[in-house]
Amino acid sequence: MSETDIQADVTVDAIGSACPGPLMDLIGKIKDVDDGTVVELLTGDEGSKNDVPEWVEEANHELLDIVDEGEHWAIYVKKT
């Protein structure tokens, strides 16, 4: 299991959701939080490792890290 020093303000648990569910859950949460908020997306969908960074770049947010937790990934996004 990997570790990160990033402290999330909000966690979105999308483990068990298939594409595009995790990304849509993340987008919904990002819309509801203030700028500067760090959102952690937990996902077991391997496609999220590509989909989320692409969306983050298009939406002008900041991708902080993608951490392989073994059975899922933790993706950290900062709203800007």
C-alpha positions, 0 to 999 in steps of 0.5 A, a space after each residue: 500500500 502506498 502513502 501520501 502526505 496529502 490531507 483531503 478536505 472531502 472524500 468521495 467514495 466511488 469504489 464499486 462504481 463503473 465508468 463514468 460513475 467515479 468521474 461524475 461523482 467527483 465533478 458533482 462534489 467539485 461543484 459543491 466545494 470552495 476553491 482550494 478544497 482538496 477532494 479525494 476520490 476513491 475508485 476501483 475503476 482503472 479508467 479513472 486513472 486516465 479520465 480524471 486527469 484529463 477532466 482536471 486539466 480541461 476544468 483547470 483544477 489541480 491533480 495532486 496525486 494518484 495513489 495505488 492503494 492495492 484494490 483501489 486508487 485514491 485520486 487527489 484533486 484541488 479545486 482552483 
